[in-house]
Amino acid sequence: MSVLADAEIRRLMKFLRGQIADTEKLAFIEDELRGEFGAEYLRESEMVSYFPNKTIEVSMPETIWKLRIISYTRMRMTQRGISDEEIIRLFEKFLRFCADENQIITVGAYTIFGKASPRSLPLTLRIDVDEIDENESQAHTITIFVGRGDARQTVEINLIS
């Protein structure tokens, strides 16, 4: 049994109102989310399907990174109130850190632990760098955690001083 917080339900419903026109369906979903098994209902494939994949571009000198945010991650970002801008800022901090430390980003898994801004909550951004070429790089988000996430089998970068 896992009950969702009211703030999480409000954020999810605000997003879903832009995805679903049927008011009866919206009422049913809200009832399910407010129920004692709301967190479990949220993980069902029907719910995840309302959160489409999204690609955001992060432009750095000489490179454009494409972050593909998968449906499940978009749902969790919406639930927790994590904006695309926070993800972009944290990823940019990661890129600047690697440049400052002369670390080359290669194909593979990375865990980035940090804050998007000084007053924001610590986030863990898990990414897989799928491909790198001279002009454009691809990074695919796997999971975004609030707080400290698991860094097994990844390169861990801690950006919190």
N, C-alpha and C positions, 0 to 999 in steps of 0.2 A: 504494500500500500504506500503510495507516494502522492502527496497533495502538492499542487503547484501554488506558488505565492501569487497573491492578487496582482501585483505589479507585472509578473510574468504573463499572467492570463490577459491582462489589459493590452500589453504589447503584442501578444500573439493575435488577439482578436482584431486589433487595429490593422495589422498586416493582412489578416484573412478577409477583412471587409473589402479590401482592394482586389482580392482574388476570387471571391465567391459572391455571386449576385443573389442567390437563393436565401432569403431571410430565415426560412425554416431550417435549412441546413446549418446556417450560422448559429442559430439558437441551439440546435442539437450539439454542435461542436463545443459551444461554450458550456453547456451543461456537463458534457463529458470531461472537459478540462477542469471544471470546478469540482468534479466528483473526487471520491477518495482514490481513484485509480487514474487521475489526470495525467501524471507523468508517464504512465504506461500507455495510455491512449495516444499521447503525443508521439510516441515512437512507432506507431503503426504506419505502414507504407502509404495508406491513403492520406494521412496527415502530412507526411514528409513530401508527398507529391505536390502540395500547394506551395512549396518553397522551391522555385525553380533554380537551377544552377545559374551562376552568374560569373562573368569574367570581369575583373577590374584591372586596369593597367596602372603600373607604377613606372613613371619615367625617371630615369637617372641619366646623368651624362653618358652618352654613347650607348645606352642600353634601355630597352623597354621590357619590363617584366610583366608577364600576364599571369595573374593569380586567378586560378579557376576555383571558385568557391562552390562546393558540392551542396546538394539540397539539404542534407542532414546538418551540415555546418551552418547554412543560412538559417535553418530553423532554430538552432541553438543560439546563434547571434541575435536573432529577433527576440527569442525568449529572454535572454539575459541583457538586452539593450546594448549590445556591442555594435557599433556602426562600422560601415565600410571604411570611413576615415580613420578610425582607431586602428584597424588592421593595416591600412596603408602607412600610417605613421610608425607603427611598430616594425613593419617590414622595411621601411626606409631607414630606421635606426639600425636594423640588422645590416643593411647594405653599407651604411656609413661605417659601422663598426668593422666590417670585413675589409673595407678599403683602408681605414686607418691602421689596421693591424696587418695589412698586406696579406690577407687570407683570400685565397681564390675560392670562389663558390663553384663547386662541381656537381655533377649529377649525383643525387643521393638524398637521404632524409636528414632533416634538420629540426631541432626543437629550439625555439626562440622564446626565452622567458624574459619578460620586461613589462614596462608600462608605456602606454601610448603617449601619456602626458604625466607630469609630476603628480597630479591629484587623482589620476584614474586608478582603477583596480589593477593588480598584477594579472597579466594574461600569459598563457602559454600558447604559442602559435606553432603547430606542427605542420611542416611543409615537406613535400617531395619535389625536388627539382628534377623535372622530367627530361628536359633537353636544354642545351645551351649552344647558341651559335653566335657569330660575330655581332649581329644586329638585334637579335631578339632572344629573350630567354623565357622559359615557361616554368612556373612553379604552381603546384597543385596543393591546395590546402587539404589536409586530412581532418584535423580537429582543432578546435579552439577551446581552451579550458579557461575558466576563471580560477586564478591561483596557480599553484604549481602542478604541472602535468608530468606524465611519465616520459622519460627521455631514452628508454631502452632502444638500442640499435639505431640511434641517430647521432648526429653531431650536435652537442648541446652548447648553446650560446646564451649566457646570462648577461642581460643588459641592465640589471638593477645593481647599482653601486652600493 
